[in-house]
Every structure is written in C-alpha cells, then in structure tokens.
Amino acid sequence: MEAPPVNRKIIHVDMDAFYASVEQLDNPELRGKPVAVGGGSERGVVSAASYEARKFGVRSAMAGALARKLCPDLIFVKTRFDRYREISAQIREVFHEYTDLVEPLSLDEAYLDVTENKKGNPSATLIAKEIRAKIKEKTGLNASAGISINKFIAKVASDVNKPNGQKTVNPEEVLPFLEALDIRKFYGVGKVTAEKMYQLGIFTGNDLKSKSLEFLQEKFGKSGNHYYNVVRGIHLSEVKPHRIRKSLGAERTFSENISSEIFMLERLENIAEEIERRLKKSNVAGKTVTLKIKYSDFTLKTRSKTLPYYIRSKEVIYETAKELLYQEKMENSVRLLGITLANLNTEDKREKPSEKKEIVVQLKFEF
C-alpha cells in the first residue's frame, strides 16, 4: 500500500459544545440539562446545543421553534460572546505554551503544528493530552483532539472520540483510516455533496479513491482535485498563525416581519454601530459594503457598493447601507437585515507566497 507524504505533526483541538458548556459551567443549575444557546425568540436560531440537547436531535443553526418541538424541556439561554471570547483567550494561551504555529478557526477550535514545539516533546499524542488536561484545569471545560500528519486528517479525527477524547491517526494508519471512512465524515463534504456522491456510488473513502481524477473533476469541478488528494492523505496546507480576515459583518433576525422603512433604518443603524465597534477593535477598515435582505418568504437578496476609500465609521457604513436599501423597491416584508464590510485593508498586509518549495519527507514520526 502506498504511503502518503508525511512531514508534519498536526493537532486539531475542538472544544466540546463550547457555548453551551460555558453556560453550564457558569450556571450549575443548567448542568446535566438540555441547553440551547440562542434560538429563544420566535424567529431565533440555535447557536449551540449541549450534549443533553443533542440526544433529542437539537443542533446548531436549527430554528428555535423546531428545537423546542424536538425537546420540550429545552432551556434557552442568551448568547454571551464577551464571555466566550474571554475563555477562548485562555485556551489560546495554553496552545502557545507549546507552539506559536496556532491557526484559530473560531473561538472554540484551532490547528496546532507541533512538529517542532517549545516542550521538545516528540509525541504529538502526549502533547494533545497535556493540552486538553491544561484546558480542563484552567477553564473547567472539556476539549477533544485529532492528531495526524496534516490538517485535514486531524480535523476529521477530532470528531471520532468526542466528547472529551482524542484520536491519533499514525502515518501508517492514514490510508486505511480514510478508506473506511463514511463519505459524510470527510471535512468539507456537506449534505448536498454527500447526496450527489451517493448517487455516483460513493459511500466511503475507498469508493472515492476508486474514482479517477478526470471523473472527479468532471463531476465536482475544482473540488474534484481536493477530493482526489485528501482521500490519498495528501493535504499540504500549512498551519497559518496569522489568518487574513477578508470581511466583517453583522446581521439581525427579527421576532416579527417588518415592512416599515423607518424600522428598517433603525435596525441598520444599530448593525452599523456594531460593525464599527468590531472594526475598531480589530483595527481594520474596508471599502465594499454589502446589504443582505432576507424577506418573509425566505428569499435572499444582496446589494453591494465599493467606495474609493477605506471606511469604518458607523455613519458612512449606515449611509451606504441606506443607499443600497433604497436602490430597489422592497419586494415583501423583511425578516432579516445584515451588513458586511469587505475589501479590507488586511489584504494589503497579506504576506507574499513563500518561494520555498514544498519538501515532502517520508519519515515515520513518533505520534
């Protein structure tokens, strides 16, 4: 069996039901009970669900009304992002005790490259155990981890022994692991793509591996290259400690549909104020304002305008969004409004691609 290229030791750390676990940590009365963060209003959407709630089928991004039907005893709590950010910062401090090659994906998960690490520990498996133990000691929360030769496999592996567990996929285990994997477990294969793969007779990694590159390109376009490579254990993306933010935005879903332009403008002003706060905190600015409108029939429309200069004041963001709102006649009452600022000045700070060639080393690491 052909071995995949090996040259990194990557850990993917994923906090277990992070938002819900924080709420249960801070409020002992919620422990052991089904909890949903967000989604409490009539039009609300669940941001996170505790494992007790997941047993009833409650999931993130689910409408609160549906979640309540699935679990009548579900307890809804409001999101507290300041608190989640506070704990996330504590978790990242733990990561940096071991390596500065940390790539956060969100508040509750990150990749770590520990091929060379501050502890001089050759075992990525033991490092992952130490990190999870320190997170528990420092925050009181559980984390899961996946450990392998690249980001893709580490990400997939972190789900295997959730919650509060970890999975190491050693170099010699990579191909058998991927071949036996349900195609739905492949990171990046969503529900729609999985259904398409089923129709093509692709149910496992082994089925995917049997398809030629030409076949996958024909059926999935550019993604075909990705699927062809990852099922063979090839994923050369490096852990990037300084991810470049490409956009920043905020949106609001209303408890009742609104048709009054006065109410819409009030909401847009509030959203613009929130974006200004985030922009100043991140010390960035942007040129392209996009207005997002979701109507009561769930039709989604976006309108954009690019300015000749960078902006970050709520007044300019609001006035531009207002102009976009009046650009076309409203088609229906509105259930959601959002504003996104893109074309950020972070793009000017992007590092030029390294001219170093990718060096693939065939080594048997101690994992």
C-alpha positions as CSV (number, residue, x, y, z in Angstrom):
1,M,0.0,0.0,0.0
2,E,1.4,3.4,-1.0
3,A,2.2,5.6,2.0
4,P,1.1,9.3,1.9
5,P,3.6,12.1,2.1
6,V,4.4,12.8,5.8
7,N,6.2,15.9,7.1
8,R,4.1,17.4,9.9
9,K,2.6,16.7,13.2
10,I,-0.7,18.5,13.4
11,I,-3.2,18.7,16.3
12,H,-6.8,19.9,15.8
13,V,-8.3,20.9,19.1
14,D,-12.1,21.3,19.3
15,M,-13.9,22.4,22.4
16,D,-17.0,20.2,23.3
17,A,-20.3,22.1,22.8
18,F,-18.4,25.2,23.7
19,Y,-21.0,27.9,24.1
20,A,-23.4,25.5,25.9
21,S,-20.6,24.2,28.1
22,V,-19.7,27.7,29.1
23,E,-23.3,28.4,30.2
24,Q,-23.4,25.1,32.1
25,L,-20.0,26.0,33.7
26,D,-21.2,29.4,34.9
27,N,-24.7,28.3,36.0
28,P,-24.6,24.9,37.9
29,E,-28.4,24.7,37.6
30,L,-28.0,24.0,33.9
31,R,-25.6,21.1,34.2
32,G,-27.0,17.8,33.0
33,K,-29.9,19.5,31.4
34,P,-30.7,20.1,27.7
35,V,-29.5,23.7,26.9
36,A,-29.6,25.7,23.7
37,V,-27.7,28.9,23.3
38,G,-29.7,31.4,21.3
39,G,-32.9,30.5,19.5
40,G,-35.2,31.5,22.3
41,S,-37.2,34.1,20.3
42,E,-39.9,33.1,17.8
43,R,-37.5,33.6,14.8
44,G,-34.3,32.7,16.7
45,V,-31.7,30.2,15.6
46,V,-29.8,27.9,17.9
47,S,-26.1,28.9,18.1
48,A,-25.1,25.8,20.1
49,A,-26.6,22.9,21.9
50,S,-25.5,20.9,24.9
51,Y,-24.9,17.2,24.5
52,E,-28.0,16.6,26.6
53,A,-30.0,18.5,23.9
54,R,-28.3,16.8,21.0
55,K,-29.7,13.5,22.2
56,F,-33.1,14.9,21.1
57,G,-31.8,16.0,17.7
58,V,-31.2,19.6,18.5
59,R,-28.3,21.1,16.5
60,S,-26.7,24.4,15.9
61,A,-28.2,26.5,13.1
62,M,-31.6,24.9,13.8
63,A,-34.7,27.1,14.2
64,G,-35.5,27.6,17.8
65,A,-39.2,26.6,17.2
66,L,-38.1,23.2,15.8
67,A,-35.6,22.7,18.6
68,R,-38.4,23.3,21.1
69,K,-40.6,20.7,19.4
70,L,-37.9,18.1,19.4
71,C,-37.1,18.8,23.1
72,P,-40.0,20.3,25.0
73,D,-37.8,20.7,28.2
74,L,-35.1,22.5,26.3
75,I,-33.7,25.5,28.2
76,F,-32.8,28.5,26.0
77,V,-30.1,31.0,27.2
78,K,-28.9,34.1,25.5
79,T,-25.5,34.2,23.8
80,R,-22.7,36.0,25.7
81,F,-19.9,36.4,23.2
82,D,-17.8,38.5,25.5
83,R,-17.6,35.6,27.9
84,Y,-16.9,33.1,25.2
85,R,-14.1,35.3,23.9
86,E,-12.6,35.6,27.4
87,I,-12.4,31.8,27.8
88,S,-11.2,31.4,24.2
89,A,-8.3,33.7,25.0
90,Q,-7.4,31.5,28.0
91,I,-7.4,28.4,25.8
92,R,-5.1,30.0,23.2
93,E,-2.7,30.9,26.0
94,V,-2.4,27.1,26.6
95,F,-1.8,26.5,22.9
96,H,1.0,29.0,22.8
97,E,2.8,27.2,25.7
98,Y,3.5,24.5,23.1
99,T,3.8,26.3,19.8
100,D,3.4,29.6,18.1
101,L,2.1,27.8,15.0
102,V,-1.6,28.1,16.0
103,E,-4.3,28.7,13.5
104,P,-7.7,29.5,15.1
105,L,-10.7,28.5,13.1
106,S,-13.2,30.0,15.5
107,L,-13.5,30.7,19.2
108,D,-13.6,27.0,20.0
109,E,-11.2,25.3,17.6
110,A,-7.8,25.6,16.2
111,Y,-5.0,23.8,14.4
112,L,-1.5,23.5,16.1
113,D,1.7,22.4,14.3
114,V,3.8,20.7,16.9
115,T,6.4,19.1,14.6
116,E,8.8,21.3,16.4
117,N,7.5,22.5,19.8
118,K,8.5,24.5,22.8
119,K,8.5,21.5,25.1
120,G,10.8,19.4,22.9
121,N,8.3,16.6,23.1
122,P,8.4,14.2,20.1
123,S,5.0,12.8,20.7
124,A,2.1,14.8,19.3
125,T,-0.3,12.4,21.1
126,L,1.1,13.2,24.5
127,I,1.1,17.0,23.7
128,A,-2.6,16.8,22.9
129,K,-3.3,15.0,26.2
130,E,-1.4,17.7,28.1
131,I,-3.2,20.5,26.3
132,R,-6.6,19.0,27.0
133,A,-5.7,18.5,30.7
134,K,-4.4,22.1,31.0
135,I,-7.6,23.5,29.3
136,K,-9.7,21.5,31.8
137,E,-7.6,22.8,34.7
138,K,-7.6,26.4,33.6
139,T,-11.2,26.7,32.3
140,G,-13.2,23.7,33.7
141,L,-14.1,22.8,30.1
142,N,-13.6,19.6,28.1
143,A,-11.8,19.5,24.7
144,S,-11.4,16.8,22.1
145,A,-8.5,16.5,19.7
146,G,-7.4,14.9,16.5
147,I,-3.7,14.2,15.7
148,S,-2.2,13.3,12.4
149,I,0.1,14.2,9.5
150,N,-2.0,17.1,8.1
151,K,-4.8,19.5,8.9
152,F,-7.5,17.6,7.0
153,I,-7.0,14.2,8.8
154,A,-6.5,15.9,12.2
155,K,-9.8,17.7,11.7
156,V,-11.7,14.5,10.8
157,A,-10.0,12.6,13.7
158,S,-11.1,15.1,16.3
159,D,-14.7,14.1,15.9
160,V,-14.0,10.3,16.3
161,N,-13.9,10.2,20.1
162,K,-16.0,13.2,21.0
163,P,-16.8,14.4,23.6
164,N,-13.7,14.6,25.9
165,G,-11.5,12.3,23.8
166,Q,-8.8,12.2,21.2
167,K,-7.8,10.2,18.2
168,T,-4.4,9.7,16.7
169,V,-4.0,8.6,13.1
170,N,-0.4,7.5,12.7
171,P,1.3,7.8,9.3
172,E,0.9,4.1,8.5
173,E,-2.8,4.2,9.5
174,V,-3.8,7.2,7.3
175,L,-4.9,5.3,4.2
176,P,-6.8,2.5,5.9
177,F,-8.5,5.2,8.1
178,L,-9.6,7.3,5.1
179,E,-10.6,4.3,3.0
180,A,-13.0,3.0,5.8
181,L,-14.4,6.5,6.5
182,D,-18.0,7.3,5.7
183,I,-18.0,9.9,3.0
184,R,-20.2,12.1,5.2
185,K,-17.3,12.3,7.7
186,F,-15.0,13.9,5.2
187,Y,-14.5,17.5,6.3
188,G,-15.9,19.8,3.6
189,V,-18.4,17.3,2.3
190,G,-21.8,18.8,3.1
191,K,-25.3,17.3,2.8
192,V,-25.8,18.3,-0.8
193,T,-22.4,17.0,-1.9
194,A,-22.8,13.7,0.1
195,E,-26.2,13.1,-1.7
196,K,-24.5,13.7,-5.1
197,M,-21.7,11.3,-4.1
198,Y,-24.3,8.6,-3.1
199,Q,-25.9,8.9,-6.5
200,L,-22.5,8.2,-8.0
201,G,-22.0,5.2,-5.9
202,I,-19.5,6.9,-3.5
203,F,-20.3,5.9,0.1
204,T,-16.9,5.5,1.7
205,G,-13.3,6.8,1.2
206,N,-12.5,3.6,-0.6
207,D,-15.3,4.3,-3.1
208,L,-14.0,7.8,-3.6
209,K,-10.4,6.6,-4.1
210,S,-11.6,4.3,-6.9
211,K,-12.7,7.2,-9.0
212,S,-10.2,8.8,-11.4
213,L,-9.1,12.4,-11.2
214,E,-10.8,13.1,-14.5
215,F,-14.1,11.7,-13.2
216,L,-14.0,13.8,-10.0
217,Q,-13.1,16.9,-11.9
218,E,-16.0,16.3,-14.3
219,K,-18.5,15.8,-11.5
220,F,-17.2,18.3,-8.9
221,G,-15.1,20.8,-10.8
222,K,-12.1,22.2,-8.9
223,S,-13.3,20.4,-5.7
224,G,-12.5,17.2,-7.6
225,N,-8.8,17.8,-7.2
226,H,-9.3,18.3,-3.5
227,Y,-11.3,15.0,-3.1
228,Y,-8.7,13.1,-5.2
229,N,-5.9,14.2,-3.0
230,V,-7.3,14.1,0.5
231,V,-8.5,10.5,0.2
232,R,-4.9,9.7,-0.5
233,G,-3.7,11.5,2.6
234,I,-2.4,14.5,0.6
235,H,-3.2,17.9,2.1
236,L,-0.3,20.3,2.1
237,S,-1.9,23.4,3.6
238,E,0.3,24.7,6.4
239,V,-0.9,25.9,9.8
240,K,-1.2,29.7,9.3
241,P,-0.9,31.6,12.6
242,H,-1.9,34.9,11.1
243,R,-5.1,34.3,9.1
244,I,-6.1,37.3,7.0
245,R,-9.6,38.5,7.7
246,K,-11.4,39.1,4.4
247,S,-14.7,40.6,5.7
248,L,-16.5,41.6,8.8
249,G,-20.3,41.9,9.3
250,A,-23.3,41.6,11.5
251,E,-27.0,40.8,10.9
252,R,-30.2,40.7,12.8
253,T,-33.2,38.3,12.5
254,F,-36.4,40.0,13.7
255,S,-39.0,38.4,16.0
256,E,-41.7,39.8,13.7
257,N,-41.5,40.6,9.9
258,I,-41.1,44.4,9.4
259,S,-42.3,46.4,6.4
260,S,-41.8,49.9,7.7
261,E,-38.7,51.6,6.2
262,I,-38.3,53.6,9.4
263,F,-37.9,50.4,11.4
264,M,-35.5,49.0,8.9
265,L,-33.3,52.1,9.0
266,E,-33.3,51.9,12.8
267,R,-32.1,48.3,12.6
268,L,-29.5,49.2,10.0
269,E,-28.1,51.9,12.2
270,N,-27.8,49.5,15.1
271,I,-26.0,47.0,12.9
272,A,-23.6,49.7,11.6
273,E,-22.8,50.7,15.1
274,E,-21.9,47.1,16.0
275,I,-19.7,46.8,12.9
276,E,-17.9,50.0,13.8
277,R,-17.2,48.6,17.2
278,R,-15.7,45.4,15.7
279,L,-13.7,47.3,13.1
280,K,-12.1,49.5,15.8
281,K,-11.4,46.5,18.0
282,S,-9.7,44.7,15.1
283,N,-8.1,47.9,13.8
284,V,-9.2,47.4,10.2
285,A,-11.3,49.2,7.6
286,G,-12.9,48.3,4.3
287,K,-14.2,49.6,1.0
288,T,-17.1,47.3,0.0
289,V,-20.4,47.5,1.8
290,T,-22.9,44.7,1.2
291,L,-26.5,44.8,2.3
292,K,-28.2,41.5,3.0
293,I,-32.0,41.3,3.0
294,K,-34.0,38.1,3.7
295,Y,-37.7,38.5,3.0
296,S,-40.6,36.8,4.9
297,D,-40.8,34.2,2.1
298,F,-37.0,33.4,2.8
299,T,-35.9,35.0,-0.5
300,L,-32.4,36.3,0.0
301,K,-31.1,39.4,-1.8
302,T,-27.7,41.2,-1.6
303,R,-26.6,44.6,-2.9
304,S,-23.1,45.9,-2.8
305,K,-21.2,49.2,-3.3
306,T,-17.5,49.7,-3.3
307,L,-16.2,53.1,-2.2
308,P,-12.9,54.7,-3.4
309,Y,-11.6,54.9,0.1
310,Y,-11.4,52.8,3.3
311,I,-14.2,53.3,5.9
312,R,-15.0,52.2,9.4
313,S,-17.3,54.9,10.8
314,K,-20.9,53.8,11.5
315,E,-22.1,57.0,9.8
316,V,-20.6,56.1,6.5
317,I,-21.5,52.4,6.8
318,Y,-25.1,53.3,7.6
319,E,-25.5,55.9,4.9
320,T,-24.1,53.4,2.3
321,A,-26.4,50.7,3.5
322,K,-29.3,53.1,3.5
323,E,-28.5,54.0,-0.2
324,L,-28.4,50.2,-1.0
325,L,-31.8,49.7,0.8
326,Y,-33.4,52.3,-1.4
327,Q,-31.7,51.0,-4.6
328,E,-34.6,48.7,-5.4
329,K,-38.2,48.6,-4.3
330,M,-38.9,46.2,-1.4
331,E,-40.5,43.0,-2.6
332,N,-42.0,41.9,0.7
333,S,-41.8,42.3,4.4
334,V,-38.4,41.6,5.9
335,R,-37.3,39.0,8.5
336,L,-33.5,39.7,8.4
337,L,-31.1,42.5,7.7
338,G,-27.4,42.4,7.6
339,I,-24.4,44.5,6.6
340,T,-20.9,43.2,5.6
341,L,-17.8,45.2,5.0
342,A,-15.3,43.6,2.7
343,N,-12.2,44.5,0.7
344,L,-10.5,45.2,4.0
345,N,-7.1,46.8,4.4
346,T,-5.8,43.5,5.8
347,E,-5.5,42.5,2.1
348,D,-2.6,45.0,1.8
349,K,-0.8,43.2,4.7
350,R,-1.1,39.8,3.1
351,E,2.3,38.0,3.1
352,K,3.6,37.1,-0.3
353,P,3.6,33.4,-1.0
354,S,6.8,31.7,0.0
355,E,9.1,30.8,-2.8
356,K,10.3,27.8,-0.9
357,K,9.3,24.5,-2.5
358,E,7.1,22.1,-0.5
359,I,9.5,19.5,0.9
360,V,7.8,16.1,1.3
361,V,9.7,13.9,3.7
362,Q,8.9,10.2,4.1
363,L,9.5,9.6,7.8
364,K,7.9,7.5,10.4
365,F,7.2,10.0,13.1
366,E,6.5,9.1,16.7
367,F,2.9,10.2,17.2
